[in-house]
Amino acid sequence: MTTKKAKRITCRNWLNANSYEDIAALMDQAEERMAARGSKQRRNWWEVLAGGVNGKPSVREGIEFPVLRAAQIHEGLEITPNAICRNPNEKPPSAWRTGRWPRQREAKS
């Protein structure tokens, strides 16, 4: 018996599939700048696109990223008035559960 793994949708793939190609291009620019300075850092783009405190746009590599409603939903944050939504029916993919960073439980005394 074989089991099918659910196909994981990356942030970039979701953006391109939902008419946010301009924002995917901003991600490409930021990654080019990171590579140019020799950085191998990875980014959680959903977190970047969800914005900061009170929906403040995030700035990475000198580029201001707009706040997306779908990213706020994906990250489990409150939706702010400045969040962009190009299609009211769009749904972000669910968060990945890798088990790589298990939740720490407090020791019982």
MOPAC internal coordinates of N, CA, C and O (Angstrom, degrees):
PM7 1SCF
backbone

  N    0.0000 0     0.00 0     0.00 0    0    0    0
  C    1.4422 1     0.00 0     0.00 0    1    0    0
  C    1.5349 1   108.38 1     0.00 0    2    1    0
  O    1.2310 1   120.11 1   -50.41 1    3    2    1
  N    1.2917 1   117.39 1   129.59 1    3    2    1
  C    1.4591 1   121.45 1   178.64 1    5    3    2
  C    1.5153 1   109.28 1  -106.61 1    6    5    3
  O    1.2310 1   121.64 1   -33.95 1    7    6    5
  N    1.3133 1   114.46 1   146.05 1    7    6    5
  C    1.4562 1   119.16 1   177.51 1    9    7    6
  C    1.5148 1   108.31 1  -111.10 1   10    9    7
  O    1.2310 1   121.17 1   -38.98 1   11   10    9
  N    1.2988 1   115.37 1   141.02 1   11   10    9
  C    1.4625 1   120.35 1   178.55 1   13   11   10
  C    1.5182 1   108.92 1   -91.37 1   14   13   11
  O    1.2310 1   121.08 1   -47.85 1   15   14   13
  N    1.3101 1   115.54 1   132.15 1   15   14   13
  C    1.4483 1   120.23 1   173.17 1   17   15   14
  C    1.5147 1   107.78 1   -85.68 1   18   17   15
  O    1.2310 1   121.22 1   -40.81 1   19   18   17
  N    1.3022 1   115.27 1   139.19 1   19   18   17
  C    1.4580 1   119.19 1   175.92 1   21   19   18
  C    1.5235 1   108.46 1   -68.09 1   22   21   19
  O    1.2310 1   120.81 1   -45.69 1   23   22   21
  N    1.3092 1   116.05 1   134.31 1   23   22   21
  C    1.4559 1   119.83 1  -179.70 1   25   23   22
  C    1.5233 1   108.87 1   -73.23 1   26   25   23
  O    1.2310 1   121.38 1   -52.30 1   27   26   25
  N    1.3087 1   114.96 1   127.70 1   27   26   25
  C    1.4531 1   120.72 1   179.76 1   29   27   26
  C    1.5173 1   109.50 1   -84.37 1   30   29   27
  O    1.2310 1   121.43 1   -47.09 1   31   30   29
  N    1.2991 1   114.88 1   132.91 1   31   30   29
  C    1.4594 1   120.36 1   178.85 1   33   31   30
  C    1.5202 1   107.62 1  -101.07 1   34   33   31
  O    1.2310 1   120.71 1   -57.54 1   35   34   33
  N    1.3178 1   116.25 1   122.46 1   35   34   33
  C    1.4547 1   119.78 1   178.25 1   37   35   34
  C    1.5216 1   109.54 1   -76.37 1   38   37   35
  O    1.2310 1   121.26 1   -17.31 1   39   38   37
  N    1.3070 1   115.20 1   162.69 1   39   38   37
  C    1.4579 1   120.39 1   178.72 1   41   39   38
  C    1.5290 1   110.33 1   -59.09 1   42   41   39
  O    1.2310 1   120.60 1   134.85 1   43   42   41
  N    1.3279 1   116.45 1   -45.15 1   43   42   41
  C    1.4652 1   120.96 1  -179.10 1   45   43   42
  C    1.5336 1   111.04 1   -61.50 1   46   45   43
  O    1.2310 1   120.18 1   135.70 1   47   46   45
  N    1.3303 1   117.27 1   -44.30 1   47   46   45
  C    1.4685 1   120.31 1   178.66 1   49   47   46
  C    1.5184 1   111.38 1   -62.39 1   50   49   47
  O    1.2310 1   120.65 1   139.44 1   51   50   49
  N    1.3333 1   116.37 1   -40.56 1   51   50   49
  C    1.4608 1   120.05 1   179.73 1   53   51   50
  C    1.5245 1   110.04 1   -65.23 1   54   53   51
  O    1.2310 1   120.29 1   137.37 1   55   54   53
  N    1.3354 1   117.06 1   -42.63 1   55   54   53
  C    1.4643 1   120.61 1   179.56 1   57   55   54
  C    1.5301 1   110.87 1   -60.24 1   58   57   55
  O    1.2310 1   120.56 1   133.16 1   59   58   57
  N    1.3265 1   116.53 1   -46.84 1   59   58   57
  C    1.4673 1   120.05 1  -179.76 1   61   59   58
  C    1.5223 1   112.21 1   -64.99 1   62   61   59
  O    1.2310 1   120.02 1   145.22 1   63   62   61
  N    1.3131 1   117.57 1   -34.78 1   63   62   61
  C    1.4688 1   121.18 1  -179.06 1   65   63   62
  C    1.5272 1   112.46 1   -76.29 1   66   65   63
  O    1.2310 1   120.21 1   164.11 1   67   66   65
  N    1.3394 1   117.21 1   -15.89 1   67   66   65
  C    1.4660 1   120.47 1  -175.58 1   69   67   66
  C    1.5282 1   112.94 1  -119.27 1   70   69   67
  O    1.2310 1   120.59 1  -150.96 1   71   70   69
  N    1.3261 1   116.48 1    29.04 1   71   70   69
  C    1.4755 1   123.43 1   173.92 1   73   71   70
  C    1.5234 1   114.28 1    65.58 1   74   73   71
  O    1.2310 1   120.44 1  -144.35 1   75   74   73
  N    1.3244 1   116.76 1    35.65 1   75   74   73
  C    1.4593 1   121.20 1   174.85 1   77   75   74
  C    1.5283 1   109.63 1  -116.45 1   78   77   75
  O    1.2310 1   120.35 1  -139.86 1   79   78   77
  N    1.3264 1   116.93 1    40.14 1   79   78   77
  C    1.4597 1   121.13 1  -177.99 1   81   79   78
  C    1.5262 1   112.05 1   -59.36 1   82   81   79
  O    1.2310 1   120.32 1   147.10 1   83   82   81
  N    1.3337 1   117.00 1   -32.90 1   83   82   81
  C    1.4625 1   120.96 1   179.81 1   85   83   82
  C    1.5273 1   111.39 1   -64.36 1   86   85   83
  O    1.2310 1   120.35 1   144.67 1   87   86   85
  N    1.3071 1   116.94 1   -35.33 1   87   86   85
  C    1.4642 1   120.49 1   179.43 1   89   87   86
  C    1.5269 1   109.83 1   -76.15 1   90   89   87
  O    1.2310 1   119.98 1   143.96 1   91   90   89
  N    1.3249 1   117.64 1   -36.04 1   91   90   89
  C    1.4680 1   120.82 1   174.63 1   93   91   90
  C    1.5331 1   109.64 1   -62.16 1   94   93   91
  O    1.2310 1   120.16 1   144.74 1   95   94   93
  N    1.3299 1   117.29 1   -35.26 1   95   94   93
  C    1.4646 1   121.08 1   177.92 1   97   95   94
  C    1.5349 1   110.55 1   -66.81 1   98   97   95
  O    1.2310 1   120.07 1   143.88 1   99   98   97
  N    1.3341 1   117.47 1   -36.12 1   99   98   97
  C    1.4645 1   120.52 1   175.79 1  101   99   98
  C    1.5295 1   110.34 1   -64.08 1  102  101   99
  O    1.2310 1   120.55 1   141.17 1  103  102  101
  N    1.3287 1   116.55 1   -38.83 1  103  102  101
  C    1.4655 1   120.51 1   176.80 1  105  103  102
  C    1.5253 1   110.09 1   -61.85 1  106  105  103
  O    1.2310 1   120.54 1   137.34 1  107  106  105
  N    1.3301 1   116.57 1   -42.66 1  107  106  105
  C    1.4678 1   121.03 1   178.64 1  109  107  106
  C    1.5309 1   110.84 1   -60.52 1  110  109  107
  O    1.2310 1   120.57 1   136.74 1  111  110  109
  N    1.3355 1   116.51 1   -43.26 1  111  110  109
  C    1.4662 1   120.78 1   179.06 1  113  111  110
  C    1.5253 1   110.70 1   -61.01 1  114  113  111
  O    1.2310 1   120.35 1   135.76 1  115  114  113
  N    1.3281 1   116.93 1   -44.24 1  115  114  113
  C    1.4668 1   121.07 1  -179.74 1  117  115  114
  C    1.5284 1   110.59 1   -63.73 1  118  117  115
  O    1.2310 1   120.38 1   138.16 1  119  118  117
  N    1.3344 1   116.89 1   -41.84 1  119  118  117
  C    1.4650 1   120.19 1   179.90 1  121  119  118
  C    1.5278 1   111.41 1   -67.80 1  122  121  119
  O    1.2310 1   120.29 1   145.63 1  123  122  121
  N    1.3377 1   117.05 1   -34.37 1  123  122  121
  C    1.4710 1   120.40 1   175.64 1  125  123  122
  C    1.5260 1   110.64 1   -63.62 1  126  125  123
  O    1.2310 1   120.40 1   137.95 1  127  126  125
  N    1.3285 1   116.84 1   -42.05 1  127  126  125
  C    1.4610 1   120.84 1   178.59 1  129  127  126
  C    1.5321 1   110.83 1   -64.88 1  130  129  127
  O    1.2310 1   120.68 1   140.77 1  131  130  129
  N    1.3206 1   116.30 1   -39.23 1  131  130  129
  C    1.4631 1   120.06 1   178.62 1  133  131  130
  C    1.5255 1   110.04 1   -64.88 1  134  133  131
  O    1.2310 1   120.31 1   135.79 1  135  134  133
  N    1.3226 1   117.01 1   -44.21 1  135  134  133
  C    1.4659 1   121.35 1  -179.77 1  137  135  134
  C    1.5239 1   111.04 1   -65.49 1  138  137  135
  O    1.2310 1   120.30 1   143.15 1  139  138  137
  N    1.3432 1   117.03 1   -36.85 1  139  138  137
  C    1.4610 1   120.88 1  -179.07 1  141  139  138
  C    1.5232 1   112.06 1   -63.41 1  142  141  139
  O    1.2310 1   120.41 1   148.70 1  143  142  141
  N    1.3107 1   116.82 1   -31.30 1  143  142  141
  C    1.4646 1   118.91 1   178.29 1  145  143  142
  C    1.5234 1   112.11 1   -94.20 1  146  145  143
  O    1.2310 1   120.54 1  -174.62 1  147  146  145
  N    1.3291 1   116.58 1     5.38 1  147  146  145
  C    1.4606 1   121.49 1   174.45 1  149  147  146
  C    1.5180 1   114.62 1    86.67 1  150  149  147
  O    1.2310 1   119.91 1  -168.65 1  151  150  149
  N    1.3120 1   117.77 1    11.35 1  151  150  149
  C    1.4611 1   121.06 1  -179.25 1  153  151  150
  C    1.5234 1   110.58 1   -79.17 1  154  153  151
  O    1.2310 1   120.92 1   -42.35 1  155  154  153
  N    1.3168 1   115.85 1   137.65 1  155  154  153
  C    1.4670 1   121.00 1   175.76 1  157  155  154
  C    1.5222 1   110.40 1  -112.14 1  158  157  155
  O    1.2310 1   121.52 1  -162.21 1  159  158  157
  N    1.3274 1   114.70 1    17.79 1  159  158  157
  C    1.4567 1   121.06 1  -179.13 1  161  159  158
  C    1.5198 1   110.64 1   -63.79 1  162  161  159
  O    1.2310 1   121.48 1   -38.30 1  163  162  161
  N    1.3198 1   114.77 1   141.70 1  163  162  161
  C    1.4667 1   119.92 1   175.96 1  165  163  162
  C    1.5180 1   108.08 1  -103.99 1  166  165  163
  O    1.2310 1   120.72 1   -26.23 1  167  166  165
  N    1.2939 1   116.23 1   153.77 1  167  166  165
  C    1.4611 1   121.45 1  -178.62 1  169  167  166
  C    1.5172 1   110.73 1  -121.26 1  170  169  167
  O    1.2310 1   121.46 1   -33.89 1  171  170  169
  N    1.3165 1   114.80 1   146.11 1  171  170  169
  C    1.4597 1   120.91 1   168.69 1  173  171  170
  C    1.5234 1   105.00 1   -91.46 1  174  173  171
  O    1.2310 1   120.60 1   -84.59 1  175  174  173
  N    1.3260 1   116.46 1    95.41 1  175  174  173
  C    1.4640 1   120.46 1  -174.61 1  177  175  174
  C    1.5153 1   112.24 1   -66.61 1  178  177  175
  O    1.2310 1   119.68 1   151.23 1  179  178  177
  N    1.3152 1   118.22 1   -28.77 1  179  178  177
  C    1.4661 1   119.66 1   176.52 1  181  179  178
  C    1.5264 1   109.38 1   -61.46 1  182  181  179
  O    1.2310 1   120.66 1   138.22 1  183  182  181
  N    1.3196 1   116.34 1   -41.78 1  183  182  181
  C    1.4580 1   120.83 1   179.39 1  185  183  182
  C    1.5318 1   110.93 1   -64.54 1  186  185  183
  O    1.2310 1   120.55 1   137.89 1  187  186  185
  N    1.3163 1   116.55 1   -42.11 1  187  186  185
  C    1.4643 1   121.19 1   179.01 1  189  187  186
  C    1.5276 1   110.36 1   -62.59 1  190  189  187
  O    1.2310 1   120.66 1   135.50 1  191  190  189
  N    1.3252 1   116.34 1   -44.50 1  191  190  189
  C    1.4699 1   120.64 1  -176.68 1  193  191  190
  C    1.5264 1   113.28 1   -77.17 1  194  193  191
  O    1.2310 1   119.98 1   167.21 1  195  194  193
  N    1.3325 1   117.64 1   -12.79 1  195  194  193
  C    1.4626 1   120.86 1   176.19 1  197  195  194
  C    1.5266 1   110.78 1   -78.83 1  198  197  195
  O    1.2310 1   120.65 1   163.45 1  199  198  197
  N    1.3313 1   116.36 1   -16.55 1  199  198  197
  C    1.4572 1   120.43 1   178.26 1  201  199  198
  C    1.5111 1   112.42 1    84.97 1  202  201  199
  O    1.2310 1   121.77 1    -1.73 1  203  202  201
  N    1.3188 1   114.21 1   178.27 1  203  202  201
  C    1.4564 1   120.97 1  -178.79 1  205  203  202
  C    1.5118 1   111.22 1   -99.75 1  206  205  203
  O    1.2310 1   121.31 1    30.93 1  207  206  205
  N    1.3294 1   115.10 1  -149.07 1  207  206  205
  C    1.4512 1   121.93 1  -178.84 1  209  207  206
  C    1.5270 1   109.69 1   -60.49 1  210  209  207
  O    1.2310 1   120.76 1   -48.49 1  211  210  209
  N    1.3156 1   116.14 1   131.51 1  211  210  209
  C    1.4719 1   123.30 1  -179.93 1  213  211  210
  C    1.5295 1   112.90 1    57.64 1  214  213  211
  O    1.2310 1   120.23 1  -152.13 1  215  214  213
  N    1.3260 1   117.17 1    27.87 1  215  214  213
  C    1.4566 1   120.90 1   176.65 1  217  215  214
  C    1.5178 1   114.29 1    77.79 1  218  217  215
  O    1.2310 1   120.53 1  -159.97 1  219  218  217
  N    1.3217 1   116.59 1    20.03 1  219  218  217
  C    1.4732 1   119.76 1   179.05 1  221  219  218
  C    1.5240 1   108.56 1   -66.43 1  222  221  219
  O    1.2310 1   119.71 1   -49.12 1  223  222  221
  N    1.3472 1   118.16 1   130.88 1  223  222  221
  C    1.4647 1   120.55 1   178.90 1  225  223  222
  C    1.5232 1   112.01 1   -58.99 1  226  225  223
  O    1.2310 1   120.36 1   -39.12 1  227  226  225
  N    1.3261 1   116.92 1   140.88 1  227  226  225
  C    1.4595 1   122.81 1   178.67 1  229  227  226
  C    1.5218 1   110.05 1   -84.69 1  230  229  227
  O    1.2310 1   121.08 1   -34.76 1  231  230  229
  N    1.3263 1   115.55 1   145.24 1  231  230  229
  C    1.4587 1   121.31 1   175.50 1  233  231  230
  C    1.5244 1   107.23 1  -117.24 1  234  233  231
  O    1.2310 1   120.82 1   -58.25 1  235  234  233
  N    1.3223 1   116.04 1   121.75 1  235  234  233
  C    1.4639 1   122.48 1   177.68 1  237  235  234
  C    1.5209 1   108.01 1  -130.69 1  238  237  235
  O    1.2310 1   120.83 1   -47.65 1  239  238  237
  N    1.3150 1   116.03 1   132.35 1  239  238  237
  C    1.4707 1   121.99 1   179.32 1  241  239  238
  C    1.5295 1   111.65 1    55.81 1  242  241  239
  O    1.2310 1   120.74 1  -147.32 1  243  242  241
  N    1.3426 1   116.19 1    32.68 1  243  242  241
  C    1.4595 1   120.89 1   179.00 1  245  243  242
  C    1.5242 1   113.83 1    77.70 1  246  245  243
  O    1.2310 1   119.99 1  -171.35 1  247  246  245
  N    1.3315 1   117.62 1     8.65 1  247  246  245
  C    1.4626 1   122.14 1  -178.56 1  249  247  246
  C    1.5311 1   108.39 1  -112.99 1  250  249  247
  O    1.2310 1   120.61 1   -52.47 1  251  250  249
  N    1.3196 1   116.44 1   127.53 1  251  250  249
  C    1.4649 1   120.06 1   177.22 1  253  251  250
  C    1.5268 1   108.93 1   -86.13 1  254  253  251
  O    1.2310 1   121.26 1   -55.75 1  255  254  253
  N    1.3193 1   115.19 1   124.25 1  255  254  253
  C    1.4577 1   120.95 1  -179.72 1  257  255  254
  C    1.5186 1   109.98 1   -99.44 1  258  257  255
  O    1.2310 1   120.16 1   -45.82 1  259  258  257
  N    1.3261 1   117.29 1   134.18 1  259  258  257
  C    1.4591 1   119.54 1   178.55 1  261  259  258
  C    1.5336 1   110.57 1   -69.14 1  262  261  259
  O    1.2310 1   121.24 1   -20.12 1  263  262  261
  N    1.3135 1   115.23 1   159.88 1  263  262  261
  C    1.4610 1   121.49 1   178.67 1  265  263  262
  C    1.5232 1   108.05 1   -91.14 1  266  265  263
  O    1.2310 1   120.50 1   -50.97 1  267  266  265
  N    1.3285 1   116.66 1   129.03 1  267  266  265
  C    1.4666 1   121.26 1   179.62 1  269  267  266
  C    1.5201 1   110.83 1  -108.10 1  270  269  267
  O    1.2310 1   120.96 1   -45.32 1  271  270  269
  N    1.3104 1   115.77 1   134.68 1  271  270  269
  C    1.4595 1   121.69 1   177.15 1  273  271  270
  C    1.5271 1   110.40 1   -57.95 1  274  273  271
  O    1.2310 1   120.66 1   136.28 1  275  274  273
  N    1.3209 1   116.35 1   -43.72 1  275  274  273
  C    1.4649 1   120.48 1  -178.57 1  277  275  274
  C    1.5259 1   111.41 1   -62.23 1  278  277  275
  O    1.2310 1   120.19 1   143.66 1  279  278  277
  N    1.3340 1   117.24 1   -36.34 1  279  278  277
  C    1.4642 1   120.54 1   178.98 1  281  279  278
  C    1.5283 1   110.41 1   -68.84 1  282  281  279
  O    1.2310 1   120.30 1   142.33 1  283  282  281
  N    1.3209 1   117.03 1   -37.67 1  283  282  281
  C    1.4592 1   119.74 1   177.33 1  285  283  282
  C    1.5256 1   110.49 1   -64.99 1  286  285  283
  O    1.2310 1   120.21 1   140.08 1  287  286  285
  N    1.3110 1   117.20 1   -39.92 1  287  286  285
  C    1.4657 1   121.07 1   176.70 1  289  287  286
  C    1.5300 1   109.10 1   -64.34 1  290  289  287
  O    1.2310 1   120.19 1   133.85 1  291  290  289
  N    1.3182 1   117.24 1   -46.15 1  291  290  289
  C    1.4661 1   122.41 1  -179.65 1  293  291  290
  C    1.5263 1   111.61 1   -57.76 1  294  293  291
  O    1.2310 1   120.82 1   139.91 1  295  294  293
  N    1.3314 1   116.04 1   -40.09 1  295  294  293
  C    1.4614 1   120.98 1  -178.18 1  297  295  294
  C    1.5332 1   113.08 1   -86.15 1  298  297  295
  O    1.2310 1   120.37 1   177.65 1  299  298  297
  N    1.3327 1   116.90 1    -2.35 1  299  298  297
  C    1.4629 1   120.47 1   178.88 1  301  299  298
  C    1.5180 1   113.19 1    73.99 1  302  301  299
  O    1.2310 1   120.32 1  -150.75 1  303  302  301
  N    1.3298 1   116.99 1    29.25 1  303  302  301
  C    1.4570 1   121.90 1  -179.42 1  305  303  302
  C    1.5177 1   110.79 1  -100.29 1  306  305  303
  O    1.2310 1   121.38 1   -16.81 1  307  306  305
  N    1.3246 1   114.96 1   163.19 1  307  306  305
  C    1.4561 1   120.59 1   175.32 1  309  307  306
  C    1.5226 1   108.93 1   -68.75 1  310  309  307
  O    1.2310 1   120.25 1   -40.78 1  311  310  309
  N    1.3142 1   117.13 1   139.22 1  311  310  309
  C    1.4690 1   120.94 1   179.69 1  313  311  310
  C    1.5310 1   108.32 1   -79.31 1  314  313  311
  O    1.2310 1   121.28 1   -53.45 1  315  314  313
  N    1.3282 1   115.15 1   126.55 1  315  314  313
  C    1.4569 1   120.88 1  -177.98 1  317  315  314
  C    1.5261 1   110.65 1   -97.51 1  318  317  315
  O    1.2310 1   120.12 1   -22.81 1  319  318  317
  N    1.3399 1   117.38 1   157.19 1  319  318  317
  C    1.4744 1   120.47 1  -177.77 1  321  319  318
  C    1.5314 1   114.11 1   -61.79 1  322  321  319
  O    1.2310 1   119.61 1   153.92 1  323  322  321
  N    1.3350 1   118.36 1   -26.08 1  323  322  321
  C    1.4644 1   120.58 1  -177.55 1  325  323  322
  C    1.5284 1   112.73 1   -87.21 1  326  325  323
  O    1.2310 1   119.76 1  -178.37 1  327  326  325
  N    1.3233 1   118.05 1     1.63 1  327  326  325
  C    1.4646 1   121.18 1  -178.18 1  329  327  326
  C    1.5270 1   110.51 1   -71.93 1  330  329  327
  O    1.2310 1   121.11 1   -46.91 1  331  330  329
  N    1.3199 1   115.49 1   133.09 1  331  330  329
  C    1.4660 1   122.35 1  -178.88 1  333  331  330
  C    1.5228 1   110.22 1   -82.98 1  334  333  331
  O    1.2310 1   121.35 1   -41.70 1  335  334  333
  N    1.3244 1   115.02 1   138.30 1  335  334  333
  C    1.4623 1   121.40 1   174.62 1  337  335  334
  C    1.5228 1   106.99 1  -143.41 1  338  337  335
  O    1.2310 1   120.33 1   -66.30 1  339  338  337
  N    1.3150 1   116.97 1   113.70 1  339  338  337
  C    1.4702 1   120.52 1  -177.75 1  341  339  338
  C    1.5153 1   112.86 1   -90.91 1  342  341  339
  O    1.2310 1   120.59 1   164.95 1  343  342  341
  N    1.3201 1   116.48 1   -15.05 1  343  342  341
  C    1.4577 1   120.76 1   178.95 1  345  343  342
  C    1.5214 1   107.50 1  -144.84 1  346  345  343
  O    1.2310 1   119.46 1   -66.24 1  347  346  345
  N    1.3199 1   118.64 1   113.76 1  347  346  345
  C    1.4709 1   120.04 1  -176.55 1  349  347  346
  C    1.5298 1   113.71 1   -62.04 1  350  349  347
  O    1.2310 1   119.69 1   163.95 1  351  350  349
  N    1.3231 1   118.20 1   -16.05 1  351  350  349
  C    1.4668 1   121.23 1  -179.63 1  353  351  350
  C    1.5259 1   113.18 1   -95.58 1  354  353  351
  O    1.2310 1   119.72 1   180.00 1  355  354  353
  N    1.3398 1   118.14 1     0.00 1  355  354  353
  C    1.4592 1   120.04 1  -178.36 1  357  355  354
  C    1.5213 1   111.04 1   -67.41 1  358  357  355
  O    1.2310 1   121.48 1   -36.82 1  359  358  357
  N    1.3224 1   114.77 1   143.18 1  359  358  357
  C    1.4564 1   120.82 1   178.85 1  361  359  358
  C    1.5244 1   108.53 1  -130.86 1  362  361  359
  O    1.2310 1   120.69 1   -52.94 1  363  362  361
  N    1.3271 1   116.28 1   127.06 1  363  362  361
  C    1.4673 1   118.34 1   178.13 1  365  363  362
  C    1.5221 1   109.92 1   -73.76 1  366  365  363
  O    1.2310 1   120.31 1   -24.72 1  367  366  365
  N    1.3186 1   117.01 1   155.28 1  367  366  365
  C    1.4657 1   118.39 1   176.04 1  369  367  366
  C    1.5196 1   109.73 1   -68.56 1  370  369  367
  O    1.2310 1   120.54 1   -23.04 1  371  370  369
  N    1.3097 1   116.58 1   156.96 1  371  370  369
  C    1.4587 1   119.50 1   178.70 1  373  371  370
  C    1.5250 1   109.46 1   -70.50 1  374  373  371
  O    1.2310 1   120.94 1   -22.63 1  375  374  373
  N    1.3164 1   115.82 1   157.37 1  375  374  373
  C    1.4604 1   121.41 1  -179.90 1  377  375  374
  C    1.5236 1   109.70 1   -67.28 1  378  377  375
  O    1.2310 1   121.08 1   -32.41 1  379  378  377
  N    1.3245 1   115.53 1   147.59 1  379  378  377
  C    1.4594 1   120.87 1   179.18 1  381  379  378
  C    1.5099 1   109.97 1   -77.97 1  382  381  379
  O    1.2310 1   120.24 1   -42.58 1  383  382  381
  N    1.2951 1   117.15 1   137.42 1  383  382  381
  C    1.4568 1   122.31 1   175.10 1  385  383  382
  C    1.5216 1   106.97 1  -113.83 1  386  385  383
  O    1.2310 1   120.91 1   -81.17 1  387  386  385
  N    1.3132 1   115.87 1    98.83 1  387  386  385
  C    1.4591 1   119.71 1  -174.28 1  389  387  386
  C    1.5204 1   113.12 1   -93.71 1  390  389  387
  O    1.2310 1   120.11 1   154.60 1  391  390  389
  N    1.3165 1   117.39 1   -25.40 1  391  390  389
  C    1.4488 1   120.11 1  -175.05 1  393  391  390
  C    1.5215 1   111.97 1    79.55 1  394  393  391
  O    1.2310 1   120.71 1  -177.89 1  395  394  393
  N    1.3060 1   116.25 1     2.11 1  395  394  393
  C    1.4615 1   120.53 1  -177.39 1  397  395  394
  C    1.5245 1   111.60 1   -69.98 1  398  397  395
  O    1.2310 1   120.43 1   142.06 1  399  398  397
  N    1.3108 1   116.78 1   -37.94 1  399  398  397
  C    1.4574 1   121.13 1   178.90 1  401  399  398
  C    1.5246 1   108.03 1  -118.56 1  402  401  399
  O    1.2310 1   120.43 1   -97.72 1  403  402  401
  N    1.3302 1   116.79 1    82.28 1  403  402  401
  C    1.4657 1   118.69 1  -177.72 1  405  403  402
  C    1.5218 1   111.10 1   -65.76 1  406  405  403
  O    1.2310 1   121.42 1   -30.97 1  407  406  405
  N    1.2827 1   114.88 1   149.03 1  407  406  405
  C    1.4586 1   121.64 1  -179.64 1  409  407  406
  C    1.5354 1   108.78 1   -66.04 1  410  409  407
  O    1.2310 1   121.12 1   -47.55 1  411  410  409
  N    1.3108 1   115.46 1   132.45 1  411  410  409
  C    1.4665 1   120.47 1   179.55 1  413  411  410
  C    1.5190 1   109.58 1   -81.51 1  414  413  411
  O    1.2310 1   120.94 1   -47.19 1  415  414  413
  N    1.3014 1   115.81 1   132.81 1  415  414  413
  C    1.4597 1   120.58 1   177.51 1  417  415  414
  C    1.5134 1   108.47 1  -104.26 1  418  417  415
  O    1.2310 1   121.40 1   -36.43 1  419  418  417
  N    1.3236 1   114.93 1   143.57 1  419  418  417
  C    1.4498 1   119.71 1   179.54 1  421  419  418
  C    1.5181 1   109.54 1   -71.91 1  422  421  419
  O    1.2310 1   121.03 1   -38.07 1  423  422  421
  N    1.3251 1   115.64 1   141.93 1  423  422  421
  C    1.4624 1   120.36 1   178.62 1  425  423  422
  C    1.5184 1   109.84 1   -70.75 1  426  425  423
  O    1.2310 1   120.87 1   -42.72 1  427  426  425
  N    1.3236 1   115.93 1   137.28 1  427  426  425
  C    1.4665 1   120.20 1   177.79 1  429  427  426
  C    1.5176 1   108.69 1   -80.80 1  430  429  427
  O    1.2310 1   121.12 1   -40.73 1  431  430  429
  N    1.3148 1   115.47 1   139.27 1  431  430  429
  C    1.4683 1   118.07 1   179.41 1  433  431  430
  C    1.5111 1   112.66 1  -103.48 1  434  433  431
  O    1.2310 1   120.10 1   180.00 1  435  434  433

